[in-house]
Amino acid sequence: MNTCLVSAVLALLVGLSTQNDSLVRPDEEDVKTEEPIRLDIIAKILEANEGISENLVEGDVALSKKRNAMKCWGSDCKWEKSYNGLVEVPYSFSDYFYDSEKASIEKAMETFHSKTCVRFVPHRGQSDYLSIESELGCWSTIGKDGGKQVISLSVYGCLDHGIVQHELLHALGFHHEHTRSDRDQYVRINWENIPSAQVFNFNRKDTDNLYTPYDYSSVMHYGRTSFTSTYGADTITPIPDSSVPIGQRDEMSDTDILRINRFYSCSE
């Protein structure tokens, strides 16, 4: 091969290599990365549930096929207390989860174990139990439903600590905070910013509030813009102080824990 041609090819390859290195590995000191936006728990759930065909209300509540109502303040949908004074809730994992993903879910269960009388225990043939599966999206029914009861915690977006606790609270019998019976004293629902097809997600429930205060910091509270029809427009505004933060990002609040203890008659 012509020596000049070989030299030209080598020069071209060296130039491309240098150019690619500059594209792939820029000087890190010159790179400016934006801080990721921290979504609230409901926003993450709605994002994970977008477009799924499961029949859900309020974004992540699956309707029971065994009960006619979502209401869960009677003994029929409570998990029973054992002879030892603990409320044992059996659960199983789908084989789809890796061990690390199972460990992440079990870590979210630890707060229940350390601060309430609820214990999530491995399923050992009990007739009523939670089957934790990676279906499409994050969702649960409200309260004990009887038999095999599916909680979906998709590995694609639903394994955050707070989301796991949120869905477990649904399974224990708890609704979203913004739907409680006295909510209009604490938040204003901006109906004009809610699409007509989503209005039902903001209906109040006939709830037993267990003599606990309205909790803006509850892991069960919608964020300000949940289901908004206009990007950035509030669907929920705290009153009288509109600056009060709502939309949890982390884990159960102290009031969430208090409610579990009162609902299940734990020693507080």
Disulfide bonds with the S-S distance in Angstrom:
Cys72-Cys77 2.06
Cys117-Cys266 1.93
Cys138-Cys158 2.01
